């Protein structure tokens, strides 16, 4: 049972790779530049997930480490509920990672997949193309 659970956790953890790959390589509607699509979606999923984790958990943990003990010593019990929720997430983070990544992967794959042909069909930006020197330099 534990091996099956570990296998499912492993498969779901790699959803940012295999879910966009399924979308990109479908026979019916194959996307242009499928490897680039898989890489972009995986980078967006891992980036958004990391940003959310750091943007939410870092300030809460900083509060719990530096500010909450000082307030508790002063007799002010501010943010006790926030710290309980924070400790819960710190203890059980491993259970939240796969479902959040799966949801982010599904959403980002849908959003980028709809626009991918238009993104790949965009003309190159030649505004920074250097002009050659004329005459003797």
N, CA, C and O atoms as CSV, one atom per row, in Angstrom:
chain,resi,resn,atom,element,x,y,z
A,1,UNK,N,N,0.822,-1.194,0.000
A,1,UNK,CA,C,0.000,0.000,0.000
A,1,UNK,C,C,0.869,1.263,0.000
A,1,UNK,O,O,0.591,2.218,-0.725
A,2,UNK,N,N,1.905,1.253,0.809
A,2,UNK,CA,C,2.766,2.433,0.885
A,2,UNK,C,C,3.533,2.622,-0.417
A,2,UNK,O,O,3.808,3.754,-0.817
A,3,UNK,N,N,3.881,1.520,-1.083
A,3,UNK,CA,C,4.588,1.620,-2.361
A,3,UNK,C,C,3.657,2.203,-3.424
A,3,UNK,O,O,4.079,3.031,-4.232
A,4,UNK,N,N,2.405,1.780,-3.426
A,4,UNK,CA,C,1.439,2.325,-4.384
A,4,UNK,C,C,1.207,3.813,-4.137
A,4,UNK,O,O,1.105,4.593,-5.084
A,5,UNK,N,N,1.124,4.203,-2.878
A,5,UNK,CA,C,0.951,5.612,-2.538
A,5,UNK,C,C,2.170,6.430,-2.954
A,5,UNK,O,O,2.028,7.540,-3.467
A,6,UNK,N,N,3.356,5.891,-2.735
A,6,UNK,CA,C,4.582,6.580,-3.151
A,6,UNK,C,C,4.644,6.701,-4.673
A,6,UNK,O,O,5.087,7.725,-5.193
A,7,UNK,N,N,4.211,5.679,-5.383
A,7,UNK,CA,C,4.209,5.724,-6.845
A,7,UNK,C,C,3.242,6.786,-7.363
A,7,UNK,O,O,3.579,7.540,-8.275
A,8,UNK,N,N,2.051,6.849,-6.791
A,8,UNK,CA,C,1.067,7.859,-7.197
A,8,UNK,C,C,1.594,9.260,-6.891
A,8,UNK,O,O,1.436,10.170,-7.704
A,9,UNK,N,N,2.214,9.441,-5.736
A,9,UNK,CA,C,2.804,10.736,-5.365
A,9,UNK,C,C,3.888,11.121,-6.364
A,9,UNK,O,O,3.976,12.280,-6.772
A,10,UNK,N,N,4.706,10.162,-6.755
A,10,UNK,CA,C,5.786,10.403,-7.719
A,10,UNK,C,C,5.223,10.814,-9.079
A,10,UNK,O,O,5.717,11.757,-9.698
A,11,UNK,N,N,4.198,10.112,-9.541
A,11,UNK,CA,C,3.593,10.410,-10.842
A,11,UNK,C,C,2.935,11.790,-10.830
A,11,UNK,O,O,3.084,12.555,-11.783
A,12,UNK,N,N,2.214,12.109,-9.767
A,12,UNK,CA,C,1.548,13.410,-9.685
A,12,UNK,C,C,2.570,14.535,-9.556
A,12,UNK,O,O,2.331,15.638,-10.046
A,13,UNK,N,N,3.692,14.277,-8.912
A,13,UNK,CA,C,4.718,15.311,-8.760
A,13,UNK,C,C,5.322,15.725,-10.098
A,13,UNK,O,O,5.808,16.847,-10.235
A,14,UNK,N,N,5.297,14.838,-11.078
A,14,UNK,CA,C,5.822,15.168,-12.401
A,14,UNK,C,C,4.725,15.604,-13.370
A,14,UNK,O,O,4.935,15.602,-14.583
A,15,UNK,N,N,3.570,15.973,-12.852
A,15,UNK,CA,C,2.481,16.465,-13.701
A,15,UNK,C,C,2.872,17.696,-14.508
A,15,UNK,O,O,2.404,17.831,-15.638
A,16,UNK,N,N,3.709,18.612,-13.989
A,16,UNK,CA,C,4.099,19.755,-14.825
A,16,UNK,C,C,4.885,19.365,-16.073
A,16,UNK,O,O,5.085,20.201,-16.955
A,17,UNK,N,N,5.332,18.122,-16.166
A,17,UNK,CA,C,6.026,17.653,-17.367
A,17,UNK,C,C,5.083,16.838,-18.250
A,17,UNK,O,O,4.958,17.122,-19.441
A,18,UNK,N,N,4.420,15.833,-17.685
A,18,UNK,CA,C,3.667,14.921,-18.540
A,18,UNK,C,C,2.311,15.466,-18.980
A,18,UNK,O,O,1.846,15.105,-20.062
A,19,UNK,N,N,1.663,16.311,-18.199
A,19,UNK,CA,C,0.368,16.847,-18.634
A,19,UNK,C,C,0.509,17.785,-19.840
A,19,UNK,O,O,-0.259,17.647,-20.792
A,20,UNK,N,N,1.462,18.735,-19.840
A,20,UNK,CA,C,1.657,19.529,-21.062
A,20,UNK,C,C,2.157,18.688,-22.234
A,20,UNK,O,O,1.854,18.993,-23.387
A,21,UNK,N,N,2.925,17.625,-21.945
A,21,UNK,CA,C,3.401,16.760,-23.031
A,21,UNK,C,C,2.228,16.052,-23.703
A,21,UNK,O,O,2.203,15.912,-24.926
A,22,UNK,N,N,1.267,15.612,-22.914
A,22,UNK,CA,C,0.073,14.986,-23.492
A,22,UNK,C,C,-0.673,15.992,-24.360
A,22,UNK,O,O,-1.127,15.658,-25.454
A,23,UNK,N,N,-0.797,17.219,-23.874
A,23,UNK,CA,C,-1.491,18.265,-24.645
A,23,UNK,C,C,-0.723,18.631,-25.915
A,23,UNK,O,O,-1.330,18.861,-26.961
A,24,UNK,N,N,0.589,18.685,-25.831
A,24,UNK,CA,C,1.394,19.123,-26.975
A,24,UNK,C,C,1.495,18.064,-28.063
A,24,UNK,O,O,1.531,18.399,-29.247
A,25,UNK,N,N,1.542,16.790,-27.679
A,25,UNK,CA,C,1.788,15.727,-28.647
A,25,UNK,C,C,0.533,14.958,-29.046
A,25,UNK,O,O,0.643,13.888,-29.646
A,26,UNK,N,N,-0.656,15.471,-28.733
A,26,UNK,CA,C,-1.879,14.787,-29.171
A,26,UNK,C,C,-1.922,14.736,-30.684
A,26,UNK,O,O,-1.533,15.689,-31.359
A,27,UNK,N,N,-2.396,13.623,-31.213
A,27,UNK,CA,C,-2.438,13.460,-32.668
A,27,UNK,C,C,-3.461,14.394,-33.302
A,27,UNK,O,O,-3.239,14.922,-34.392
A,28,UNK,N,N,-4.577,14.592,-32.618
A,28,UNK,CA,C,-5.646,15.408,-33.180
A,28,UNK,C,C,-5.224,16.863,-33.365
A,28,UNK,O,O,-5.372,17.432,-34.446
A,29,UNK,N,N,-4.710,17.440,-32.325
A,29,UNK,CA,C,-4.362,18.866,-32.370
A,29,UNK,C,C,-2.949,19.067,-31.815
A,29,UNK,O,O,-2.763,19.603,-30.722
A,30,UNK,N,N,-1.980,18.632,-32.583
A,30,UNK,CA,C,-0.584,18.766,-32.156
A,30,UNK,C,C,-0.172,20.236,-32.191
A,30,UNK,O,O,-0.432,20.946,-33.163
A,31,UNK,N,N,0.466,20.673,-31.130
A,31,UNK,CA,C,0.889,22.068,-31.042
A,31,UNK,C,C,2.208,22.279,-31.773
A,31,UNK,O,O,3.027,21.362,-31.841
A,32,UNK,N,N,2.427,23.474,-32.321
A,32,UNK,CA,C,3.741,23.755,-32.905
A,32,UNK,C,C,4.784,23.880,-31.794
A,32,UNK,O,O,4.498,24.379,-30.705
A,33,UNK,N,N,5.982,23.422,-32.092
A,33,UNK,CA,C,7.109,23.461,-31.152
A,33,UNK,C,C,6.726,22.842,-29.798
A,33,UNK,O,O,6.735,23.530,-28.778
A,34,UNK,N,N,6.393,21.547,-29.790
A,34,UNK,CA,C,5.853,20.922,-28.576
A,34,UNK,C,C,6.843,20.857,-27.412
A,34,UNK,O,O,6.437,20.977,-26.256
A,35,UNK,N,N,8.134,20.668,-27.699
A,35,UNK,CA,C,9.100,20.595,-26.600
A,35,UNK,C,C,9.230,21.942,-25.899
A,35,UNK,O,O,9.374,22.004,-24.678
A,36,UNK,N,N,9.179,23.008,-26.673
A,36,UNK,CA,C,9.217,24.349,-26.086
A,36,UNK,C,C,7.977,24.589,-25.229
A,36,UNK,O,O,8.063,25.194,-24.160
A,37,UNK,N,N,6.825,24.114,-25.700
A,37,UNK,CA,C,5.588,24.246,-24.928
A,37,UNK,C,C,5.704,23.537,-23.585
A,37,UNK,O,O,5.333,24.096,-22.552
A,38,UNK,N,N,6.214,22.315,-23.594
A,38,UNK,CA,C,6.363,21.558,-22.346
A,38,UNK,C,C,7.314,22.284,-21.401
A,38,UNK,O,O,7.033,22.397,-20.207
A,39,UNK,N,N,8.423,22.771,-21.917
A,39,UNK,CA,C,9.387,23.482,-21.076
A,39,UNK,C,C,8.831,24.772,-20.506
A,39,UNK,O,O,9.053,25.085,-19.336
A,40,UNK,N,N,8.105,25.526,-21.329
A,40,UNK,CA,C,7.529,26.793,-20.868
A,40,UNK,C,C,6.481,26.547,-19.792
A,40,UNK,O,O,6.473,27.229,-18.767
A,41,UNK,N,N,5.603,25.586,-20.015
A,41,UNK,CA,C,4.554,25.309,-19.027
A,41,UNK,C,C,5.168,24.798,-17.727
A,41,UNK,O,O,4.754,25.217,-16.646
A,42,UNK,N,N,6.147,23.903,-17.815
A,42,UNK,CA,C,6.789,23.401,-16.594
A,42,UNK,C,C,7.470,24.537,-15.837
A,42,UNK,O,O,7.362,24.614,-14.613
A,43,UNK,N,N,8.164,25.413,-16.544
A,43,UNK,CA,C,8.827,26.541,-15.883
A,43,UNK,C,C,7.805,27.475,-15.237
A,43,UNK,O,O,8.022,27.960,-14.127
A,44,UNK,N,N,6.697,27.726,-15.926
A,44,UNK,CA,C,5.661,28.580,-15.345
A,44,UNK,C,C,5.036,27.947,-14.105
A,44,UNK,O,O,4.799,28.634,-13.112
A,45,UNK,N,N,4.769,26.646,-14.154
A,45,UNK,CA,C,4.157,25.975,-13.007
A,45,UNK,C,C,5.097,26.011,-11.810
A,45,UNK,O,O,4.691,26.395,-10.714
A,46,UNK,N,N,6.348,25.615,-12.012
A,46,UNK,CA,C,7.288,25.613,-10.896
A,46,UNK,C,C,7.555,27.030,-10.402
A,46,UNK,O,O,7.724,27.241,-9.201
A,47,UNK,N,N,7.596,27.999,-11.306
A,47,UNK,CA,C,7.823,29.381,-10.905
A,47,UNK,C,C,6.665,29.961,-10.113
A,47,UNK,O,O,6.876,30.597,-9.081
A,48,UNK,N,N,5.442,29.748,-10.586
A,48,UNK,CA,C,4.267,30.251,-9.871
A,48,UNK,C,C,4.142,29.567,-8.519
A,48,UNK,O,O,3.827,30.215,-7.521
A,49,UNK,N,N,4.386,28.257,-8.479
A,49,UNK,CA,C,4.306,27.533,-7.213
A,49,UNK,C,C,5.345,28.051,-6.221
A,49,UNK,O,O,5.030,28.265,-5.050
A,50,UNK,N,N,6.566,28.251,-6.677
A,50,UNK,CA,C,7.618,28.764,-5.792
A,50,UNK,C,C,7.295,30.175,-5.320
A,50,UNK,O,O,7.487,30.501,-4.149
A,51,UNK,N,N,6.805,31.011,-6.233
A,51,UNK,CA,C,6.441,32.369,-5.843
A,51,UNK,C,C,5.350,32.363,-4.781
A,51,UNK,O,O,5.447,33.080,-3.786
A,52,UNK,N,N,4.308,31.555,-4.988
A,52,UNK,CA,C,3.230,31.504,-4.003
A,52,UNK,C,C,3.728,30.987,-2.660
A,52,UNK,O,O,3.347,31.502,-1.609
A,53,UNK,N,N,4.577,29.972,-2.700
A,53,UNK,CA,C,5.104,29.426,-1.452
A,53,UNK,C,C,5.935,30.465,-0.708
A,53,UNK,O,O,5.788,30.628,0.503
A,54,UNK,N,N,6.800,31.162,-1.424
A,54,UNK,CA,C,7.657,32.147,-0.768
A,54,UNK,C,C,6.898,33.418,-0.403
A,54,UNK,O,O,7.168,34.015,0.640
A,55,UNK,N,N,5.966,33.838,-1.230
A,55,UNK,CA,C,5.229,35.071,-0.950
A,55,UNK,C,C,4.297,34.914,0.243
A,55,UNK,O,O,4.011,35.889,0.939
A,56,UNK,N,N,3.821,33.700,0.485
A,56,UNK,CA,C,2.913,33.474,1.605
A,56,UNK,C,C,3.669,32.969,2.831
A,56,UNK,O,O,3.519,33.515,3.924
A,57,UNK,N,N,4.477,31.935,2.653
A,57,UNK,CA,C,5.109,31.303,3.810
A,57,UNK,C,C,6.261,32.097,4.404
A,57,UNK,O,O,6.444,32.095,5.621
A,58,UNK,N,N,7.029,32.766,3.586
A,58,UNK,CA,C,8.182,33.493,4.114
A,58,UNK,C,C,7.778,34.595,5.095
A,58,UNK,O,O,8.359,34.661,6.178
A,59,UNK,N,N,6.820,35.459,4.777
A,59,UNK,CA,C,6.430,36.466,5.771
A,59,UNK,C,C,5.800,35.863,7.029
A,59,UNK,O,O,6.025,36.355,8.135
A,60,UNK,N,N,5.017,34.804,6.860
A,60,UNK,CA,C,4.386,34.177,8.024
A,60,UNK,C,C,5.443,33.544,8.922
A,60,UNK,O,O,5.374,33.672,10.144
A,61,UNK,N,N,6.414,32.866,8.328
A,61,UNK,CA,C,7.481,32.263,9.130
A,61,UNK,C,C,8.357,33.329,9.785
A,61,UNK,O,O,8.785,33.162,10.927
A,62,UNK,N,N,8.625,34.414,9.076
A,62,UNK,CA,C,9.399,35.511,9.681
A,62,UNK,C,C,8.645,36.094,10.871
A,62,UNK,O,O,9.248,36.404,11.898
A,63,UNK,N,N,7.338,36.244,10.738
A,63,UNK,CA,C,6.523,36.712,11.856
A,63,UNK,C,C,6.606,35.728,13.024
A,63,UNK,O,O,6.769,36.131,14.175
A,64,UNK,N,N,6.491,34.430,12.715
A,64,UNK,CA,C,6.528,33.417,13.771
A,64,UNK,C,C,7.872,33.310,14.465
A,64,UNK,O,O,7.928,32.962,15.644
A,65,UNK,N,N,8.954,33.600,13.762
A,65,UNK,CA,C,10.290,33.467,14.345
A,65,UNK,C,C,10.716,34.733,15.083
A,65,UNK,O,O,11.281,34.651,16.174
A,66,UNK,N,N,10.452,35.894,14.504
A,66,UNK,CA,C,11.010,37.125,15.050
A,66,UNK,C,C,10.020,37.970,15.852
A,66,UNK,O,O,10.396,38.533,16.880
A,67,UNK,N,N,8.783,38.071,15.413
A,67,UNK,CA,C,7.849,39.010,16.036
A,67,UNK,C,C,6.971,38.343,17.089
A,67,UNK,O,O,6.789,38.895,18.173
A,68,UNK,N,N,6.427,37.170,16.792
A,68,UNK,CA,C,5.494,36.511,17.708
A,68,UNK,C,C,6.108,36.210,19.078
A,68,UNK,O,O,5.426,36.420,20.081
A,69,UNK,N,N,7.361,35.729,19.181
A,69,UNK,CA,C,7.915,35.499,20.523
A,69,UNK,C,C,8.025,36.783,21.353
A,69,UNK,O,O,7.824,36.756,22.567
A,70,UNK,N,N,8.340,37.889,20.710
A,70,UNK,CA,C,8.444,39.163,21.433
A,70,UNK,C,C,7.063,39.609,21.928
A,70,UNK,O,O,6.922,40.100,23.048
A,71,UNK,N,N,6.050,39.428,21.074
A,71,UNK,CA,C,4.698,39.790,21.490
A,71,UNK,C,C,4.202,38.886,22.609
A,71,UNK,O,O,3.521,39.344,23.527
A,72,UNK,N,N,4.541,37.611,22.534
A,72,UNK,CA,C,4.130,36.670,23.579
A,72,UNK,C,C,4.802,37.002,24.904
A,72,UNK,O,O,4.172,36.905,25.958
A,73,UNK,N,N,6.077,37.393,24.863
A,73,UNK,CA,C,6.788,37.779,26.084
A,73,UNK,C,C,6.188,39.045,26.687
A,73,UNK,O,O,6.239,39.241,27.902
A,74,UNK,N,N,5.622,39.900,25.847
A,74,UNK,CA,C,4.996,41.131,26.333
A,74,UNK,C,C,3.556,40.896,26.791
A,74,UNK,O,O,2.904,41.815,27.286
A,75,UNK,N,N,3.064,39.673,26.628
A,75,UNK,CA,C,1.714,39.345,27.064
A,75,UNK,C,C,0.639,39.618,26.033
A,75,UNK,O,O,-0.548,39.621,26.359
A,76,UNK,N,N,1.032,39.845,24.811
A,76,UNK,CA,C,0.074,40.097,23.731
A,76,UNK,C,C,0.008,38.841,22.861
A,76,UNK,O,O,1.008,38.437,22.268
A,77,UNK,N,N,-1.159,38.235,22.791
A,77,UNK,CA,C,-1.317,37.000,22.016
A,77,UNK,C,C,-1.882,37.327,20.637
A,77,UNK,O,O,-2.981,36.891,20.296
A,78,UNK,N,N,-1.145,38.080,19.857
A,78,UNK,CA,C,-1.605,38.450,18.516
A,78,UNK,C,C,-1.087,37.447,17.495
A,78,UNK,O,O,0.102,37.130,17.486
A,79,UNK,N,N,-1.960,36.951,16.645
A,79,UNK,CA,C,-1.549,36.058,15.571
A,79,UNK,C,C,-1.395,34.608,15.969
A,79,UNK,O,O,-0.699,33.860,15.282
A,80,UNK,N,N,-2.020,34.181,17.056
A,80,UNK,CA,C,-1.892,32.787,17.481
A,80,UNK,C,C,-2.521,31.844,16.456
A,80,UNK,O,O,-1.978,30.774,16.179
A,81,UNK,N,N,-3.653,32.234,15.898
A,81,UNK,CA,C,-4.305,31.405,14.880
A,81,UNK,C,C,-3.472,31.293,13.621
A,81,UNK,O,O,-3.393,30.227,13.010
A,82,UNK,N,N,-2.855,32.389,13.235
A,82,UNK,CA,C,-1.976,32.395,12.066
A,82,UNK,C,C,-0.800,31.446,12.268
A,82,UNK,O,O,-0.398,30.737,11.345
A,83,UNK,N,N,-0.256,31.438,13.471
A,83,UNK,CA,C,0.879,30.553,13.753
A,83,UNK,C,C,0.463,29.087,13.778
A,83,UNK,O,O,1.234,28.218,13.371
A,84,UNK,N,N,-0.751,28.804,14.254
A,84,UNK,CA,C,-1.237,27.415,14.231
A,84,UNK,C,C,-1.389,26.920,12.799
A,84,UNK,O,O,-0.998,25.798,12.476
A,85,UNK,N,N,-1.955,27.759,11.949
A,85,UNK,CA,C,-2.114,27.395,10.536
A,85,UNK,C,C,-0.746,27.233,9.884
A,85,UNK,O,O,-0.536,26.308,9.099
A,86,UNK,N,N,0.174,28.118,10.202
A,86,UNK,CA,C,1.530,28.039,9.650
A,86,UNK,C,C,2.221,26.747,10.069
A,86,UNK,O,O,2.857,26.087,9.248
A,87,UNK,N,N,2.100,26.389,11.335
A,87,UNK,CA,C,2.724,25.136,11.804
A,87,UNK,C,C,2.107,23.923,11.122
A,87,UNK,O,O,2.804,22.955,10.815
A,88,UNK,N,N,0.785,23.977,10.882
A,88,UNK,CA,C,0.122,22.884,10.180
A,88,UNK,C,C,0.696,22.725,8.776
A,88,UNK,O,O,0.989,21.607,8.350
A,89,UNK,N,N,0.859,23.836,8.051
A,89,UNK,CA,C,1.421,23.768,6.702
A,89,UNK,C,C,2.878,23.335,6.715
A,89,UNK,O,O,3.318,22.613,5.821
A,90,UNK,N,N,3.630,23.768,7.717
A,90,UNK,CA,C,5.034,23.364,7.810
A,90,UNK,C,C,5.140,21.868,8.075
A,90,UNK,O,O,6.039,21.213,7.547
A,91,UNK,N,N,4.247,21.321,8.877
A,91,UNK,CA,C,4.297,19.892,9.198
A,91,UNK,C,C,3.766,19.010,8.072
A,91,UNK,O,O,4.235,17.884,7.904
A,92,UNK,N,N,2.805,19.494,7.304
A,92,UNK,CA,C,2.154,18.661,6.291
A,92,UNK,C,C,2.285,19.232,4.884
A,92,UNK,O,O,1.394,19.035,4.057
A,93,UNK,N,N,3.379,19.936,4.597
A,93,UNK,CA,C,3.585,20.538,3.279
A,93,UNK,C,C,3.587,19.489,2.178
A,93,UNK,O,O,3.112,19.749,1.073
A,94,UNK,N,N,4.116,18.310,2.469
A,94,UNK,CA,C,4.262,17.263,1.469
A,94,UNK,C,C,2.910,16.792,0.936
A,94,UNK,O,O,2.833,16.287,-0.184
A,95,UNK,N,N,1.845,16.951,1.721
A,95,UNK,CA,C,0.522,16.532,1.262
A,95,UNK,C,C,-0.130,17.585,0.364
A,95,UNK,O,O,-1.048,17.271,-0.393
A,96,UNK,N,N,0.339,18.826,0.446
A,96,UNK,CA,C,-0.265,19.902,-0.338
A,96,UNK,C,C,0.429,20.139,-1.669
A,96,UNK,O,O,-0.173,20.706,-2.582
A,97,UNK,N,N,1.668,19.724,-1.800
A,97,UNK,CA,C,2.433,20.013,-3.016
A,97,UNK,C,C,1.806,19.372,-4.261
A,97,UNK,O,O,1.546,20.096,-5.222
A,98,UNK,N,N,1.550,18.063,-4.301
A,98,UNK,CA,C,1.006,17.477,-5.542
A,98,UNK,C,C,-0.348,18.030,-5.975
A,98,UNK,O,O,-0.509,18.326,-7.159
A,99,UNK,N,N,-1.336,18.188,-5.082
A,99,UNK,CA,C,-2.606,18.731,-5.577
A,99,UNK,C,C,-2.493,20.173,-6.079
A,99,UNK,O,O,-3.132,20.542,-7.064
A,100,UNK,N,N,-1.679,20.986,-5.401
A,100,UNK,CA,C,-1.513,22.371,-5.850
A,100,UNK,C,C,-0.794,22.396,-7.194
A,100,UNK,O,O,-1.182,23.142,-8.093
A,101,UNK,N,N,0.250,21.585,-7.334
A,101,UNK,CA,C,0.960,21.538,-8.614
A,101,UNK,C,C,0.068,20.984,-9.720
A,101,UNK,O,O,0.131,21.453,-10.856
A,102,UNK,N,N,-0.747,20.008,-9.406
A,102,UNK,CA,C,-1.658,19.449,-10.408
A,102,UNK,C,C,-2.673,20.500,-10.859
A,102,UNK,O,O,-2.948,20.625,-12.052
A,103,UNK,N,N,-3.224,21.249,-9.917
A,103,UNK,CA,C,-4.184,22.300,-10.275
A,103,UNK,C,C,-3.509,23.407,-11.086
A,103,UNK,O,O,-4.065,23.870,-12.082
A,104,UNK,N,N,-2.321,23.831,-10.670
A,104,UNK,CA,C,-1.588,24.851,-11.424
A,104,UNK,C,C,-1.233,24.355,-12.822
A,104,UNK,O,O,-1.329,25.102,-13.796
A,105,UNK,N,N,-0.823,23.094,-12.916
A,105,UNK,CA,C,-0.470,22.530,-14.220
A,105,UNK,C,C,-1.672,22.509,-15.145
A,105,UNK,O,O,-1.571,22.886,-16.313
A,106,UNK,N,N,-2.798,22.074,-14.632
A,106,UNK,CA,C,-4.012,22.030,-15.442
A,106,UNK,C,C,-4.384,23.430,-15.924
A,106,UNK,O,O,-4.675,23.620,-17.105
A,107,UNK,N,N,-4.378,24.404,-15.026
A,107,UNK,CA,C,-4.783,25.769,-15.377
A,107,UNK,C,C,-3.813,26.408,-16.372
A,107,UNK,O,O,-4.242,26.987,-17.370
A,108,UNK,N,N,-2.517,26.306,-16.106
A,108,UNK,CA,C,-1.530,26.946,-16.983
A,108,UNK,C,C,-1.481,26.252,-18.339
A,108,UNK,O,O,-1.320,26.916,-19.363
A,109,UNK,N,N,-1.618,24.923,-18.366
A,109,UNK,CA,C,-1.649,24.206,-19.641
A,109,UNK,C,C,-2.837,24.658,-20.480
A,109,UNK,O,O,-2.705,24.853,-21.688
A,110,UNK,N,N,-3.983,24.824,-19.855
A,110,UNK,CA,C,-5.160,25.306,-20.589
A,110,UNK,C,C,-4.948,26.718,-21.118
A,110,UNK,O,O,-5.218,26.992,-22.287
A,111,UNK,N,N,-4.471,27.605,-20.274
A,111,UNK,CA,C,-4.330,29.006,-20.676
A,111,UNK,C,C,-3.268,29.191,-21.757
A,111,UNK,O,O,-3.500,29.895,-22.740
A,112,UNK,N,N,-2.115,28.568,-21.581
A,112,UNK,CA,C,-1.041,28.721,-22.567
A,112,UNK,C,C,-1.364,27.920,-23.827
A,112,UNK,O,O,-1.050,28.361,-24.933
A,113,UNK,N,N,-1.984,26.753,-23.676
A,113,UNK,CA,C,-2.324,25.919,-24.828
A,113,UNK,C,C,-3.274,26.602,-25.793
A,113,UNK,O,O,-3.158,26.431,-27.007
A,114,UNK,N,N,-4.215,27.377,-25.264
A,114,UNK,CA,C,-5.156,28.098,-26.127
A,114,UNK,C,C,-4.452,29.133,-26.992
A,114,UNK,O,O,-4.856,29.376,-28.129
A,115,UNK,N,N,-3.413,29.733,-26.463
A,115,UNK,CA,C,-2.740,30.834,-27.153
A,115,UNK,C,C,-1.438,30.426,-27.824
A,115,UNK,O,O,-0.771,31.264,-28.429
A,116,UNK,N,N,-1.064,29.159,-27.729
A,116,UNK,CA,C,0.266,28.738,-28.160
A,116,UNK,C,C,0.512,28.947,-29.650
A,116,UNK,O,O,1.588,29.409,-30.032
A,117,UNK,N,N,-0.449,28.621,-30.492
A,117,UNK,CA,C,-0.250,28.802,-31.936
A,117,UNK,C,C,-0.041,30.278,-32.261
A,117,UNK,O,O,0.769,30.614,-33.126
A,118,UNK,N,N,-0.754,31.147,-31.584
A,118,UNK,CA,C,-0.589,32.586,-31.792
A,118,UNK,C,C,0.775,33.058,-31.277
A,118,UNK,O,O,1.419,33.902,-31.900
A,119,UNK,N,N,1.205,32.519,-30.154
A,119,UNK,CA,C,2.515,32.889,-29.597
A,119,UNK,C,C,3.630,32.460,-30.544
A,119,UNK,O,O,4.557,33.227,-30.806
A,120,UNK,N,N,3.542,31.238,-31.054
A,120,UNK,CA,C,4.585,30.736,-31.957
A,120,UNK,C,C,4.537,31.418,-33.319
A,120,UNK,O,O,5.548,31.467,-34.019
A,121,UNK,N,N,3.388,31.939,-33.702
A,121,UNK,CA,C,3.260,32.584,-34.998
A,121,UNK,C,C,3.618,34.058,-34.989
A,121,UNK,O,O,3.531,34.719,-36.024
A,122,UNK,N,N,4.016,34.582,-33.852
A,122,UNK,CA,C,4.355,36.005,-33.766
A,122,UNK,C,C,5.638,36.284,-34.541
A,122,UNK,O,O,6.572,35.482,-34.510
A,123,UNK,N,N,5.684,37.415,-35.234
A,123,UNK,CA,C,6.905,37.740,-35.987
A,123,UNK,C,C,8.043,38.100,-35.032
A,123,UNK,O,O,7.797,38.542,-33.910
A,124,UNK,N,N,9.270,37.915,-35.468
A,124,UNK,CA,C,10.397,38.250,-34.594
A,124,UNK,C,C,10.510,39.758,-34.407
A,124,UNK,O,O,10.092,40.542,-35.259
A,125,UNK,N,N,11.072,40.133,-33.299
A,125,UNK,CA,C,11.294,41.543,-33.010
A,125,UNK,C,C,12.657,41.925,-33.565
A,125,UNK,O,O,13.688,41.548,-33.008
A,126,UNK,N,N,12.663,42.664,-34.651
A,126,UNK,CA,C,13.915,43.056,-35.296
A,126,UNK,C,C,14.321,44.486,-34.961
A,126,UNK,O,O,15.186,45.054,-35.627
A,127,UNK,N,N,13.717,45.064,-33.955
A,127,UNK,CA,C,14.016,46.459,-33.665
A,127,UNK,C,C,15.419,46.648,-33.100
A,127,UNK,O,O,15.951,47.756,-33.152
A,128,UNK,N,N,16.021,45.610,-32.570
A,128,UNK,CA,C,17.363,45.724,-32.011
A,128,UNK,C,C,18.425,45.140,-32.931
A,128,UNK,O,O,19.560,44.908,-32.515
A,129,UNK,N,N,18.054,44.909,-34.159
A,129,UNK,CA,C,18.999,44.343,-35.110
A,129,UNK,C,C,20.035,45.415,-35.463
A,129,UNK,O,O,19.669,46.497,-35.922
A,130,UNK,N,N,21.303,45.129,-35.256
A,130,UNK,CA,C,22.309,46.165,-35.534
A,130,UNK,C,C,22.434,46.409,-37.034
A,130,UNK,O,O,22.316,45.486,-37.841
A,131,UNK,N,N,22.668,47.639,-37.383
A,131,UNK,CA,C,22.876,47.982,-38.787
A,131,UNK,C,C,24.369,47.954,-39.069
A,131,UNK,O,O,25.169,48.389,-38.240
A,132,UNK,N,N,24.743,47.449,-40.222
A,132,UNK,CA,C,26.180,47.383,-40.522
A,132,UNK,C,C,26.751,48.783,-40.746
A,132,UNK,O,O,26.047,49.703,-41.164
A,133,UNK,N,N,28.030,48.916,-40.460
A,133,UNK,CA,C,28.708,50.194,-40.677
A,133,UNK,C,C,28.835,50.448,-42.170
A,133,UNK,O,O,29.080,49.524,-42.946
A,134,UNK,N,N,28.670,51.683,-42.564
A,134,UNK,CA,C,28.781,52.030,-43.978
A,134,UNK,C,C,30.110,52.738,-44.210
A,134,UNK,O,O,30.501,53.638,-43.466
A,135,UNK,N,N,30.762,52.319,-45.224
A,135,UNK,CA,C,32.031,52.952,-45.568
A,135,UNK,C,C,33.166,52.438,-44.702
A,135,UNK,O,O,33.021,51.446,-43.988
A,136,UNK,N,N,34.267,53.106,-44.772
A,136,UNK,CA,C,35.436,52.710,-43.987
A,136,UNK,C,C,35.250,53.155,-42.547
A,136,UNK,O,O,34.822,54.276,-42.273
A,137,UNK,N,N,35.574,52.275,-41.659
A,137,UNK,CA,C,35.404,52.603,-40.253
A,137,UNK,C,C,36.670,53.036,-39.607
A,137,UNK,O,O,36.680,53.345,-38.416
